């Protein structure tokens, strides 16, 4: 897989395996919006927020920096998306 970044950051969404599962799911996104949509899909099922983590990875001259996106930021994006859809 190859991923060309337009900006010097990307988002990594991780989901812990569910009961009986063995593999953690990891997705990479060049924008936050698709990651939020995937979180929304997970949350409409029986996935707990404790099983999901969204991390922003920034690439800088001095190296890479990983920063977990707070659930308040994720919740704000989910609410805004719901308002836009008229839900």
Long-range contacts (C-beta under 8 A, 24 or more apart in sequence): 3-28, 3-30, 5-30, 5-59, 6-30, 8-58, 8-59, 8-60, 9-56, 9-57, 9-58, 9-59, 10-56, 10-57, 11-35, 11-54, 11-55, 11-56, 11-57, 11-69, 12-54, 12-55, 12-57, 13-38, 13-39, 13-52, 13-53, 13-54, 13-55, 14-52, 14-53, 14-54, 14-55, 15-42, 15-47, 15-51, 15-52, 16-51, 16-52, 18-46, 18-47, 18-51, 32-56, 32-69, 32-77, 33-77, 33-81, 36-74, 36-77, 36-78, 36-81, 37-81, 39-74, 39-78, 40-78, 40-81, 43-78
